[in-house]
Amino acid sequence: MKCPYCEHEKTRVIDTSHDSRGGIRRRRLCVQCEQRFSTYERPVLATPMLVKRDGTREEFSRDKLMTGIRVACAKRPVAAADIERIIGAIESELQQMGKAEVPSRLVGDRAIRQLKNLDQVAYIRYAIVYLRLDDLESIRSEIDRLLAE
Ligand SMILES: [Zn+2]
């Protein structure tokens, strides 16, 4: 570990402690300038790659998901914090699967399920794009299904 003050290559660990989230904190002392600093080690969960319908892969993008959900929620009484929460929940669910790759529709399915509980108009808007409800008949049957629940 390089010293952040003088960039000397050698530091000495003078104390090690564990934090409540499973991380490790090390107090270090630079052997050259004798400045002290701490380093933290925490597990980083990887987000799986998304496999699209056509077989190509893309990285999970919070921004892309955010844009889709925001458009669906435009002018609806939905708090920005709720949108953040949905995206955070989807991202951590993906990470907890512990897989290298998952079908990209998983993301859309989860978003749809969450929106359905949050705001039904936003849900229908998102579903029109995501489920490719591209004719009035299928949009109406989706709305009828919602009203029947
Ligand atoms: Zn130093």
Backbone and ligand atoms as CSV (ligand in chain L), in Angstrom:
chain,resi,resn,atom,element,x,y,z
A,1,MET,N,N,0.846,-1.203,0.000
A,1,MET,CA,C,0.000,0.000,0.000
A,1,MET,C,C,0.875,1.244,0.000
A,2,LYS,N,N,0.682,2.091,-1.037
A,2,LYS,CA,C,1.473,3.321,-1.147
A,2,LYS,C,C,1.026,4.375,-0.139
A,3,CYS,N,N,1.956,5.110,0.438
A,3,CYS,CA,C,1.601,6.206,1.340
A,3,CYS,C,C,0.953,7.341,0.536
A,4,PRO,N,N,-0.243,7.795,0.956
A,4,PRO,CA,C,-0.918,8.857,0.209
A,4,PRO,C,C,-0.256,10.233,0.390
A,5,TYR,N,N,0.641,10.336,1.353
A,5,TYR,CA,C,1.299,11.628,1.606
A,5,TYR,C,C,2.588,11.766,0.795
A,6,CYS,N,N,3.472,10.775,0.914
A,6,CYS,CA,C,4.772,10.892,0.247
A,6,CYS,C,C,4.966,9.855,-0.861
A,7,GLU,N,N,3.973,8.994,-1.053
A,7,GLU,CA,C,4.003,7.955,-2.086
A,7,GLU,C,C,5.084,6.898,-1.888
A,8,HIS,N,N,5.605,6.833,-0.689
A,8,HIS,CA,C,6.569,5.782,-0.381
A,8,HIS,C,C,5.854,4.428,-0.456
A,9,GLU,N,N,6.582,3.396,-0.934
A,9,GLU,CA,C,5.956,2.096,-1.179
A,9,GLU,C,C,5.707,1.284,0.094
A,10,LYS,N,N,6.412,1.601,1.172
A,10,LYS,CA,C,6.306,0.747,2.362
A,10,LYS,C,C,5.556,1.396,3.512
A,11,THR,N,N,4.491,0.718,3.951
A,11,THR,CA,C,3.785,1.174,5.146
A,11,THR,C,C,3.648,-0.005,6.094
A,12,ARG,N,N,3.460,0.317,7.366
A,12,ARG,CA,C,3.353,-0.720,8.367
A,12,ARG,C,C,1.935,-0.712,8.931
A,13,VAL,N,N,1.331,-1.914,9.075
A,13,VAL,CA,C,-0.006,-1.995,9.670
A,13,VAL,C,C,0.151,-1.924,11.186
A,14,ILE,N,N,-0.485,-0.908,11.798
A,14,ILE,CA,C,-0.331,-0.781,13.250
A,14,ILE,C,C,-1.581,-1.212,14.012
A,15,ASP,N,N,-2.695,-1.377,13.278
A,15,ASP,CA,C,-3.920,-1.844,13.947
A,15,ASP,C,C,-4.883,-2.406,12.900
A,16,THR,N,N,-5.608,-3.465,13.245
A,16,THR,CA,C,-6.609,-4.045,12.347
A,16,THR,C,C,-7.907,-4.207,13.103
A,17,SER,N,N,-9.008,-3.737,12.505
A,17,SER,CA,C,-10.306,-3.965,13.156
A,17,SER,C,C,-11.359,-4.311,12.114
A,18,HIS,N,N,-12.451,-4.932,12.596
A,18,HIS,CA,C,-13.524,-5.336,11.696
A,18,HIS,C,C,-14.711,-4.416,11.896
A,19,ASP,N,N,-15.366,-4.038,10.811
A,19,ASP,CA,C,-16.580,-3.243,11.010
A,19,ASP,C,C,-17.808,-4.141,10.941
A,20,SER,N,N,-18.986,-3.544,11.243
A,20,SER,CA,C,-20.199,-4.351,11.386
A,20,SER,C,C,-20.658,-4.957,10.058
A,21,ARG,N,N,-20.158,-4.421,8.930
A,21,ARG,CA,C,-20.616,-4.943,7.642
A,21,ARG,C,C,-19.630,-5.934,7.023
A,22,GLY,N,N,-18.790,-6.499,7.864
A,22,GLY,CA,C,-17.881,-7.533,7.373
A,22,GLY,C,C,-16.613,-6.988,6.730
A,23,GLY,N,N,-16.408,-5.679,6.853
A,23,GLY,CA,C,-15.203,-5.077,6.277
A,23,GLY,C,C,-14.041,-5.093,7.259
A,24,ILE,N,N,-12.867,-4.813,6.738
A,24,ILE,CA,C,-11.676,-4.768,7.577
A,24,ILE,C,C,-11.035,-3.384,7.453
A,25,ARG,N,N,-10.725,-2.792,8.591
A,25,ARG,CA,C,-10.080,-1.489,8.605
A,25,ARG,C,C,-8.660,-1.666,9.122
A,26,ARG,N,N,-7.705,-1.121,8.380
A,26,ARG,CA,C,-6.318,-1.214,8.823
A,26,ARG,C,C,-5.750,0.175,9.043
A,27,ARG,N,N,-5.186,0.391,10.215
A,27,ARG,CA,C,-4.459,1.623,10.508
A,27,ARG,C,C,-3.041,1.408,10.024
A,28,ARG,N,N,-2.542,2.337,9.240
A,28,ARG,CA,C,-1.198,2.167,8.688
A,28,ARG,C,C,-0.294,3.341,9.018
A,29,LEU,N,N,0.980,3.043,9.044
A,29,LEU,CA,C,1.994,4.052,9.328
A,29,LEU,C,C,3.037,3.997,8.218
A,30,CYS,N,N,3.311,5.151,7.620
A,30,CYS,CA,C,4.330,5.204,6.577
A,30,CYS,C,C,5.706,5.131,7.232
A,31,VAL,N,N,6.550,4.224,6.731
A,31,VAL,CA,C,7.868,4.075,7.359
A,31,VAL,C,C,8.805,5.221,6.982
A,32,GLN,N,N,8.450,5.995,5.948
A,32,GLN,CA,C,9.315,7.110,5.554
A,32,GLN,C,C,8.914,8.429,6.223
A,33,CYS,N,N,7.644,8.874,5.982
A,33,CYS,CA,C,7.238,10.179,6.524
A,33,CYS,C,C,6.508,10.073,7.867
A,34,GLU,N,N,6.198,8.861,8.268
A,34,GLU,CA,C,5.553,8.585,9.558
A,34,GLU,C,C,4.134,9.139,9.705
A,35,GLN,N,N,3.510,9.475,8.577
A,35,GLN,CA,C,2.093,9.853,8.599
A,35,GLN,C,C,1.264,8.585,8.799
A,36,ARG,N,N,0.085,8.782,9.420
A,36,ARG,CA,C,-0.819,7.647,9.610
A,36,ARG,C,C,-2.039,7.799,8.712
A,37,PHE,N,N,-2.548,6.685,8.235
A,37,PHE,CA,C,-3.795,6.693,7.450
A,37,PHE,C,C,-4.450,5.327,7.584
A,38,SER,N,N,-5.715,5.228,7.137
A,38,SER,CA,C,-6.444,3.961,7.242
A,38,SER,C,C,-6.816,3.441,5.861
A,39,THR,N,N,-6.909,2.133,5.745
A,39,THR,CA,C,-7.444,1.532,4.520
A,39,THR,C,C,-8.614,0.633,4.909
A,40,TYR,N,N,-9.566,0.510,4.003
A,40,TYR,CA,C,-10.729,-0.344,4.236
A,40,TYR,C,C,-10.799,-1.414,3.163
A,41,GLU,N,N,-11.176,-2.596,3.569
A,41,GLU,CA,C,-11.429,-3.673,2.613
A,41,GLU,C,C,-12.868,-4.106,2.784
A,42,ARG,N,N,-13.642,-4.056,1.712
A,42,ARG,CA,C,-15.047,-4.494,1.777
A,42,ARG,C,C,-15.331,-5.354,0.563
A,43,PRO,N,N,-16.195,-6.382,0.747
A,43,PRO,CA,C,-16.539,-7.191,-0.421
A,43,PRO,C,C,-17.331,-6.350,-1.428
A,44,VAL,N,N,-17.030,-6.484,-2.695
A,44,VAL,CA,C,-17.766,-5.799,-3.747
A,44,VAL,C,C,-18.516,-6.855,-4.544
A,45,LEU,N,N,-19.845,-6.742,-4.581
A,45,LEU,CA,C,-20.632,-7.717,-5.328
A,45,LEU,C,C,-20.693,-7.301,-6.798
A,46,ALA,N,N,-20.512,-8.259,-7.665
A,46,ALA,CA,C,-20.567,-7.962,-9.093
A,46,ALA,C,C,-22.013,-8.044,-9.578
A,47,THR,N,N,-22.354,-7.195,-10.516
A,47,THR,CA,C,-23.678,-7.268,-11.140
A,47,THR,C,C,-23.544,-8.118,-12.395
A,48,PRO,N,N,-24.440,-9.128,-12.563
A,48,PRO,CA,C,-24.306,-9.994,-13.736
A,48,PRO,C,C,-24.507,-9.232,-15.054
A,49,MET,N,N,-23.932,-9.778,-16.125
A,49,MET,CA,C,-24.162,-9.233,-17.457
A,49,MET,C,C,-25.582,-9.603,-17.882
A,50,LEU,N,N,-26.196,-8.733,-18.671
A,50,LEU,CA,C,-27.552,-8.999,-19.143
A,50,LEU,C,C,-27.500,-9.545,-20.567
A,51,VAL,N,N,-28.166,-10.694,-20.763
A,51,VAL,CA,C,-28.213,-11.295,-22.090
A,51,VAL,C,C,-29.518,-10.889,-22.761
A,52,LYS,N,N,-29.405,-10.195,-23.880
A,52,LYS,CA,C,-30.606,-9.688,-24.547
A,52,LYS,C,C,-31.248,-10.764,-25.433
A,53,ARG,N,N,-32.465,-10.450,-25.875
A,53,ARG,CA,C,-33.222,-11.374,-26.730
A,53,ARG,C,C,-32.408,-11.903,-27.914
A,54,ASP,N,N,-31.620,-11.010,-28.505
A,54,ASP,CA,C,-30.859,-11.416,-29.699
A,54,ASP,C,C,-29.524,-12.076,-29.351
A,55,GLY,N,N,-29.309,-12.354,-28.055
A,55,GLY,CA,C,-28.102,-13.065,-27.652
A,55,GLY,C,C,-26.918,-12.170,-27.319
A,56,THR,N,N,-27.024,-10.870,-27.627
A,56,THR,CA,C,-25.910,-9.979,-27.275
A,56,THR,C,C,-25.977,-9.650,-25.783
A,57,ARG,N,N,-24.846,-9.220,-25.259
A,57,ARG,CA,C,-24.767,-8.933,-23.830
A,57,ARG,C,C,-24.538,-7.450,-23.577
A,58,GLU,N,N,-25.102,-6.981,-22.483
A,58,GLU,CA,C,-24.801,-5.603,-22.094
A,58,GLU,C,C,-24.723,-5.512,-20.590
A,59,GLU,N,N,-24.031,-4.465,-20.114
A,59,GLU,CA,C,-23.925,-4.275,-18.676
A,59,GLU,C,C,-25.212,-3.684,-18.128
A,60,PHE,N,N,-25.537,-4.060,-16.901
A,60,PHE,CA,C,-26.670,-3.438,-16.228
A,60,PHE,C,C,-26.367,-1.948,-16.085
A,61,SER,N,N,-27.327,-1.115,-16.468
A,61,SER,CA,C,-27.124,0.326,-16.356
A,61,SER,C,C,-28.226,0.955,-15.510
A,62,ARG,N,N,-27.821,1.493,-14.374
A,62,ARG,CA,C,-28.785,2.205,-13.516
A,62,ARG,C,C,-29.429,3.345,-14.285
A,63,ASP,N,N,-28.605,4.046,-15.080
A,63,ASP,CA,C,-29.100,5.217,-15.818
A,63,ASP,C,C,-30.179,4.846,-16.823
A,64,LYS,N,N,-29.938,3.752,-17.522
A,64,LYS,CA,C,-30.888,3.331,-18.545
A,64,LYS,C,C,-32.225,2.941,-17.900
A,65,LEU,N,N,-32.128,2.174,-16.810
A,65,LEU,CA,C,-33.337,1.767,-16.093
A,65,LEU,C,C,-34.059,2.993,-15.526
A,66,MET,N,N,-33.266,3.903,-14.979
A,66,MET,CA,C,-33.812,5.143,-14.414
A,66,MET,C,C,-34.583,5.932,-15.472
A,67,THR,N,N,-33.995,6.061,-16.660
A,67,THR,CA,C,-34.643,6.813,-17.740
A,67,THR,C,C,-35.994,6.179,-18.089
A,68,GLY,N,N,-36.004,4.864,-18.271
A,68,GLY,CA,C,-37.243,4.174,-18.619
A,68,GLY,C,C,-38.328,4.370,-17.569
A,69,ILE,N,N,-37.944,4.239,-16.305
A,69,ILE,CA,C,-38.922,4.357,-15.217
A,69,ILE,C,C,-39.385,5.808,-15.066
A,70,ARG,N,N,-38.449,6.753,-15.213
A,70,ARG,CA,C,-38.821,8.179,-15.102
A,70,ARG,C,C,-39.817,8.587,-16.178
A,71,VAL,N,N,-39.573,8.133,-17.390
A,71,VAL,CA,C,-40.488,8.455,-18.488
A,71,VAL,C,C,-41.879,7.912,-18.158
A,72,ALA,N,N,-41.916,6.673,-17.665
A,72,ALA,CA,C,-43.206,6.062,-17.320
A,72,ALA,C,C,-43.900,6.810,-16.181
A,73,CYS,N,N,-43.115,7.410,-15.299
A,73,CYS,CA,C,-43.677,8.082,-14.121
A,73,CYS,C,C,-43.909,9.581,-14.339
A,74,ALA,N,N,-43.657,10.073,-15.547
A,74,ALA,CA,C,-43.784,11.511,-15.800
A,74,ALA,C,C,-45.157,12.031,-15.376
A,75,LYS,N,N,-45.147,13.116,-14.621
A,75,LYS,CA,C,-46.372,13.768,-14.148
A,75,LYS,C,C,-47.267,12.867,-13.298
A,76,ARG,N,N,-46.713,11.816,-12.766
A,76,ARG,CA,C,-47.459,10.972,-11.843
A,76,ARG,C,C,-46.982,11.282,-10.426
A,77,PRO,N,N,-47.842,11.038,-9.422
A,77,PRO,CA,C,-47.428,11.343,-8.041
A,77,PRO,C,C,-46.469,10.295,-7.484
A,78,VAL,N,N,-45.292,10.203,-8.106
A,78,VAL,CA,C,-44.300,9.223,-7.679
A,78,VAL,C,C,-43.055,9.978,-7.222
A,79,ALA,N,N,-42.581,9.700,-6.011
A,79,ALA,CA,C,-41.416,10.408,-5.472
A,79,ALA,C,C,-40.132,9.887,-6.107
A,80,ALA,N,N,-39.170,10.799,-6.294
A,80,ALA,CA,C,-37.865,10.399,-6.829
A,80,ALA,C,C,-37.251,9.311,-5.956
A,81,ALA,N,N,-37.509,9.396,-4.647
A,81,ALA,CA,C,-36.955,8.406,-3.722
A,81,ALA,C,C,-37.524,7.009,-3.996
A,82,ASP,N,N,-38.793,6.953,-4.445
A,82,ASP,CA,C,-39.387,5.653,-4.770
A,82,ASP,C,C,-38.721,5.038,-5.995
A,83,ILE,N,N,-38.416,5.894,-6.974
A,83,ILE,CA,C,-37.741,5.402,-8.185
A,83,ILE,C,C,-36.347,4.887,-7.824
A,84,GLU,N,N,-35.633,5.656,-6.995
A,84,GLU,CA,C,-34.314,5.233,-6.513
A,84,GLU,C,C,-34.400,3.877,-5.805
A,85,ARG,N,N,-35.434,3.746,-4.985
A,85,ARG,CA,C,-35.595,2.517,-4.200
A,85,ARG,C,C,-35.822,1.314,-5.120
A,86,ILE,N,N,-36.664,1.503,-6.142
A,86,ILE,CA,C,-36.936,0.426,-7.096
A,86,ILE,C,C,-35.643,-0.004,-7.783
A,87,ILE,N,N,-34.873,0.981,-8.238
A,87,ILE,CA,C,-33.641,0.664,-8.957
A,87,ILE,C,C,-32.636,-0.022,-8.042
A,88,GLY,N,N,-32.530,0.475,-6.809
A,88,GLY,CA,C,-31.629,-0.148,-5.839
A,88,GLY,C,C,-32.027,-1.587,-5.543
A,89,ALA,N,N,-33.339,-1.817,-5.423
A,89,ALA,CA,C,-33.837,-3.163,-5.113
A,89,ALA,C,C,-33.528,-4.116,-6.268
A,90,ILE,N,N,-33.720,-3.638,-7.505
A,90,ILE,CA,C,-33.462,-4.487,-8.667
A,90,ILE,C,C,-31.959,-4.795,-8.765
A,91,GLU,N,N,-31.138,-3.770,-8.556
A,91,GLU,CA,C,-29.695,-3.981,-8.639
A,91,GLU,C,C,-29.209,-4.967,-7.578
A,92,SER,N,N,-29.682,-4.822,-6.336
A,92,SER,CA,C,-29.165,-5.755,-5.329
A,92,SER,C,C,-29.727,-7.155,-5.514
A,93,GLU,N,N,-30.937,-7.252,-6.072
A,93,GLU,CA,C,-31.465,-8.588,-6.355
A,93,GLU,C,C,-30.587,-9.284,-7.405
A,94,LEU,N,N,-30.192,-8.539,-8.435
A,94,LEU,CA,C,-29.307,-9.098,-9.469
A,94,LEU,C,C,-27.985,-9.554,-8.860
A,95,GLN,N,N,-27.420,-8.709,-7.978
A,95,GLN,CA,C,-26.121,-9.045,-7.378
A,95,GLN,C,C,-26.224,-10.272,-6.491
A,96,GLN,N,N,-27.351,-10.381,-5.773
A,96,GLN,CA,C,-27.477,-11.496,-4.848
A,96,GLN,C,C,-27.718,-12.830,-5.548
A,97,MET,N,N,-28.049,-12.777,-6.846
A,97,MET,CA,C,-28.206,-14.026,-7.595
A,97,MET,C,C,-26.851,-14.715,-7.753
A,98,GLY,N,N,-25.780,-13.935,-7.688
A,98,GLY,CA,C,-24.432,-14.497,-7.775
A,98,GLY,C,C,-24.126,-15.167,-9.098
A,99,LYS,N,N,-24.762,-14.692,-10.180
A,99,LYS,CA,C,-24.536,-15.297,-11.488
A,99,LYS,C,C,-23.726,-14.370,-12.381
A,100,ALA,N,N,-23.049,-14.959,-13.371
A,100,ALA,CA,C,-22.261,-14.156,-14.303
A,100,ALA,C,C,-23.162,-13.481,-15.332
A,101,GLU,N,N,-24.245,-14.187,-15.701
A,101,GLU,CA,C,-25.151,-13.663,-16.720
A,101,GLU,C,C,-26.596,-13.989,-16.361
A,102,VAL,N,N,-27.495,-13.082,-16.674
A,102,VAL,CA,C,-28.928,-13.359,-16.520
A,102,VAL,C,C,-29.655,-12.781,-17.729
A,103,PRO,N,N,-30.842,-13.315,-18.064
A,103,PRO,CA,C,-31.587,-12.750,-19.196
A,103,PRO,C,C,-31.980,-11.303,-18.885
A,104,SER,N,N,-31.868,-10.419,-19.874
A,104,SER,CA,C,-32.138,-9.002,-19.609
A,104,SER,C,C,-33.601,-8.751,-19.247
A,105,ARG,N,N,-34.493,-9.672,-19.669
A,105,ARG,CA,C,-35.909,-9.451,-19.342
A,105,ARG,C,C,-36.178,-9.478,-17.835
A,106,LEU,N,N,-35.246,-10.114,-17.074
A,106,LEU,CA,C,-35.375,-10.105,-15.616
A,106,LEU,C,C,-35.518,-8.687,-15.069
A,107,VAL,N,N,-34.726,-7.778,-15.653
A,107,VAL,CA,C,-34.743,-6.386,-15.180
A,107,VAL,C,C,-36.106,-5.757,-15.462
A,108,GLY,N,N,-36.595,-5.941,-16.689
A,108,GLY,CA,C,-37.898,-5.393,-17.055
A,108,GLY,C,C,-39.026,-6.009,-16.241
A,109,ASP,N,N,-38.954,-7.320,-16.025
A,109,ASP,CA,C,-39.985,-8.003,-15.221
A,109,ASP,C,C,-40.058,-7.430,-13.815
A,110,ARG,N,N,-38.874,-7.228,-13.216
A,110,ARG,CA,C,-38.846,-6.692,-11.855
A,110,ARG,C,C,-39.377,-5.259,-11.822
A,111,ALA,N,N,-38.977,-4.469,-12.822
A,111,ALA,CA,C,-39.428,-3.074,-12.865
A,111,ALA,C,C,-40.944,-3.023,-12.991
A,112,ILE,N,N,-41.495,-3.857,-13.846
A,112,ILE,CA,C,-42.936,-3.896,-14.050
A,112,ILE,C,C,-43.661,-4.267,-12.761
A,113,ARG,N,N,-43.136,-5.277,-12.084
A,113,ARG,CA,C,-43.777,-5.729,-10.849
A,113,ARG,C,C,-43.783,-4.614,-9.792
A,114,GLN,N,N,-42.644,-3.907,-9.709
A,114,GLN,CA,C,-42.535,-2.839,-8.705
A,114,GLN,C,C,-43.444,-1.664,-9.059
A,115,LEU,N,N,-43.493,-1.328,-10.354
A,115,LEU,CA,C,-44.324,-0.194,-10.778
A,115,LEU,C,C,-45.804,-0.483,-10.565
A,116,LYS,N,N,-46.160,-1.720,-10.751
A,116,LYS,CA,C,-47.559,-2.125,-10.582
A,116,LYS,C,C,-48.050,-1.796,-9.179
A,117,ASN,N,N,-47.169,-2.000,-8.197
A,117,ASN,CA,C,-47.541,-1.695,-6.815
A,117,ASN,C,C,-47.498,-0.208,-6.507
A,118,LEU,N,N,-46.729,0.514,-7.322
A,118,LEU,CA,C,-46.468,1.919,-7.029
A,118,LEU,C,C,-47.497,2.842,-7.675
A,119,ASP,N,N,-47.713,2.672,-8.969
A,119,ASP,CA,C,-48.599,3.579,-9.693
A,119,ASP,C,C,-49.077,2.874,-10.966
A,120,GLN,N,N,-50.386,2.672,-11.068
A,120,GLN,CA,C,-50.879,1.837,-12.166
A,120,GLN,C,C,-50.775,2.495,-13.532
A,121,VAL,N,N,-50.833,3.832,-13.564
A,121,VAL,CA,C,-50.661,4.510,-14.850
A,121,VAL,C,C,-49.215,4.369,-15.334
A,122,ALA,N,N,-48.273,4.573,-14.414
A,122,ALA,CA,C,-46.855,4.400,-14.748
A,122,ALA,C,C,-46.605,2.959,-15.190
A,123,TYR,N,N,-47.252,2.043,-14.507
A,123,TYR,CA,C,-47.112,0.632,-14.857
A,123,TYR,C,C,-47.562,0.363,-16.291
A,124,ILE,N,N,-48.744,0.873,-16.657
A,124,ILE,CA,C,-49.261,0.664,-18.015
A,124,ILE,C,C,-48.334,1.289,-19.059
A,125,ARG,N,N,-47.846,2.489,-18.764
A,125,ARG,CA,C,-46.924,3.139,-19.708
A,125,ARG,C,C,-45.664,2.296,-19.917
A,126,TYR,N,N,-45.110,1.817,-18.803
A,126,TYR,CA,C,-43.886,1.023,-18.884
A,126,TYR,C,C,-44.171,-0.281,-19.632
A,127,ALA,N,N,-45.322,-0.878,-19.327
A,127,ALA,CA,C,-45.683,-2.151,-19.950
A,127,ALA,C,C,-45.873,-2.009,-21.460
A,128,ILE,N,N,-46.407,-0.873,-21.897
A,128,ILE,CA,C,-46.621,-0.655,-23.332
A,128,ILE,C,C,-45.284,-0.725,-24.063
A,129,VAL,N,N,-44.264,-0.096,-23.469
A,129,VAL,CA,C,-42.942,-0.107,-24.092
A,129,VAL,C,C,-42.281,-1.466,-23.907
A,130,TYR,N,N,-42.254,-1.929,-22.656
A,130,TYR,CA,C,-41.479,-3.110,-22.342
A,130,TYR,C,C,-42.103,-4.403,-22.864
A,131,LEU,N,N,-43.404,-4.559,-22.677
A,131,LEU,CA,C,-44.061,-5.778,-23.160
A,131,LEU,C,C,-44.426,-5.656,-24.643
A,132,ARG,N,N,-44.037,-4.522,-25.237
A,132,ARG,CA,C,-44.322,-4.274,-26.644
A,132,ARG,C,C,-45.806,-4.426,-26.946
A,133,LEU,N,N,-46.614,-3.827,-26.057
A,133,LEU,CA,C,-48.054,-3.811,-26.299
A,133,LEU,C,C,-48.277,-2.770,-27.392
A,134,ASP,N,N,-48.264,-3.216,-28.649
A,134,ASP,CA,C,-48.272,-2.214,-29.704
A,134,ASP,C,C,-49.609,-2.114,-30.446
A,135,ASP,N,N,-50.648,-2.745,-29.896
A,135,ASP,CA,C,-51.959,-2.482,-30.478
A,135,ASP,C,C,-52.967,-2.250,-29.356
A,136,LEU,N,N,-54.012,-1.531,-29.682
A,136,LEU,CA,C,-54.989,-1.150,-28.664
A,136,LEU,C,C,-55.597,-2.355,-27.971
A,137,GLU,N,N,-55.778,-3.427,-28.725
A,137,GLU,CA,C,-56.398,-4.625,-28.176
A,137,GLU,C,C,-55.580,-5.186,-26.995
A,138,SER,N,N,-54.249,-5.306,-27.194
A,138,SER,CA,C,-53.445,-5.892,-26.113
A,138,SER,C,C,-53.299,-4.924,-24.946
A,139,ILE,N,N,-53.292,-3.614,-25.250
A,139,ILE,CA,C,-53.246,-2.636,-24.158
A,139,ILE,C,C,-54.537,-2.723,-23.343
A,140,ARG,N,N,-55.679,-2.832,-24.062
A,140,ARG,CA,C,-56.949,-2.912,-23.358
A,140,ARG,C,C,-57.053,-4.180,-22.510
A,141,SER,N,N,-56.560,-5.294,-23.035
A,141,SER,CA,C,-56.683,-6.513,-22.241
A,141,SER,C,C,-55.787,-6.452,-21.002
A,142,GLU,N,N,-54.653,-5.742,-21.109
A,142,GLU,CA,C,-53.792,-5.565,-19.932
A,142,GLU,C,C,-54.494,-4.686,-18.889
A,143,ILE,N,N,-55.143,-3.627,-19.371
A,143,ILE,CA,C,-55.878,-2.745,-18.450
A,143,ILE,C,C,-57.052,-3.499,-17.818
A,144,ASP,N,N,-57.759,-4.279,-18.626
A,144,ASP,CA,C,-58.876,-5.071,-18.097
A,144,ASP,C,C,-58.390,-6.033,-17.015
A,145,ARG,N,N,-57.206,-6.606,-17.266
A,145,ARG,CA,C,-56.658,-7.561,-16.302
A,145,ARG,C,C,-56.358,-6.844,-14.972
A,146,LEU,N,N,-55.814,-5.627,-15.101
A,146,LEU,CA,C,-55.513,-4.819,-13.909
A,146,LEU,C,C,-56.782,-4.479,-13.139
A,147,LEU,N,N,-57.815,-4.053,-13.892
A,147,LEU,CA,C,-59.064,-3.642,-13.247
A,147,LEU,C,C,-59.749,-4.817,-12.572
A,148,ALA,N,N,-59.529,-5.995,-13.121
A,148,ALA,CA,C,-60.174,-7.181,-12.576
A,148,ALA,C,C,-59.516,-7.650,-11.277
A,149,GLU,N,N,-58.256,-7.287,-11.070
A,149,GLU,CA,C,-57.527,-7.762,-9.882
A,149,GLU,C,C,-58.051,-7.197,-8.582
L,1,ZN,ZN,ZN,4.803,8.696,3.687
